[in-house]
């Protein structure tokens, strides 16, 4: 019985070590991840095409072709007629009426 318990303790310690390693890797990944930008411009397809939409930095609807922009750039794009995302409504957050 003692031998079986010793084996189980070894299994439990190994499982704990694996879980601790996974947690360490998860935390390191979060620390290395760049911060979420406040605003994003979704870029059009092709060279020289106008921006497609302005998004809040956390918006899940932003496409893959995007670039982080600051508040003033976002306001300027919206004022110049770039479409505001219908999901995150950056025009409302920035006080720009479309």
Long-range contacts (C-beta under 8 A, 24 or more apart in sequence): 37-68, 37-69, 38-70, 38-71, 38-74, 39-68, 39-69, 39-70, 39-71, 39-73, 39-74, 39-90, 40-66, 40-67, 40-68, 40-69, 41-66, 41-67, 41-69, 41-73, 41-74, 41-77, 41-82, 42-66, 42-85, 43-67, 50-82, 51-77, 51-82, 52-82, 52-83, 53-82, 53-83, 53-84, 53-85, 54-78, 54-82, 54-83, 54-84, 54-85, 54-90, 54-91, 55-85, 55-87, 55-88, 55-90, 56-85, 56-88, 56-89, 56-90, 56-93, 58-88, 59-85, 59-87, 59-88, 60-87, 61-85, 61-86, 61-87, 61-88
